[in-house]
């Protein structure tokens, strides 16, 4: 989280997050993310004069999310993960629908325990535009939120870059 981030955004990688009881998983609000509040679609091109930056929340700057990795944030009480796929940014629910593992931890070393049987669990696949859950390797499409094998879907959110800012619409 940056110093100029709004008060309704918290990071999920340290002790600065909200109490778990105050946070909803994005999959819990999936229906709310399908269309803009007015029932239309939101313009997601910052260069378009119809782009409404007020509809988005800044979560980071482009250099705060490393290529091939993700970071977790809570925006308006909803847990999300934002992934950087070589300069293309995607926002998705931060909780796997299988057992609610934090997806932004995909690829972290020894996430489960000190004696984890691999150095790295899950990760981002730039070519397929997917993230694999760090607990049981369920693979989620970052564009659609779909887990192909089960047919389950988790929430996805509009994510754009405006200048150096990474913005998400909840």
VENJODA-V751025 format. One record per backbone hydrogen bond with DSSP energy under -1.0 kcal/mol. NH is the residue of the N-H (numbers start at 1). CO is the residue of the C=O. If there is no record, write none. Layout:
nh={NH & NH}
co={CO & CO}
//
This chain:
nh={5 & 9 & 10 & 12 & 22 & 23 & 24 & 28 & 29 & 32 & 33 & 36 & 39 & 48 & 51 & 55 & 56 & 57 & 59 & 60 & 62 & 64 & 68 & 69 & 71 & 73 & 74 & 75 & 76 & 78 & 79 & 80 & 81 & 82 & 83 & 84 & 85 & 88 & 90 & 92 & 93 & 94 & 96 & 100 & 103 & 105 & 106 & 107 & 108 & 110 & 116 & 121 & 123 & 125 & 129 & 130 & 131 & 132 & 133 & 137 & 140 & 141 & 142 & 145 & 147 & 151 & 154 & 157 & 160 & 162 & 165 & 166 & 167 & 168 & 169}
co={2 & 6 & 74 & 72 & 19 & 20 & 77 & 25 & 26 & 29 & 30 & 40 & 36 & 45 & 48 & 52 & 53 & 168 & 166 & 166 & 164 & 61 & 84 & 66 & 82 & 80 & 10 & 78 & 8 & 75 & 24 & 73 & 92 & 71 & 90 & 69 & 88 & 85 & 83 & 81 & 155 & 79 & 101 & 96 & 94 & 102 & 103 & 121 & 105 & 119 & 113 & 108 & 132 & 130 & 125 & 125 & 140 & 123 & 138 & 133 & 131 & 146 & 129 & 141 & 152 & 147 & 145 & 91 & 167 & 165 & 162 & 60 & 160 & 57 & 158}
//
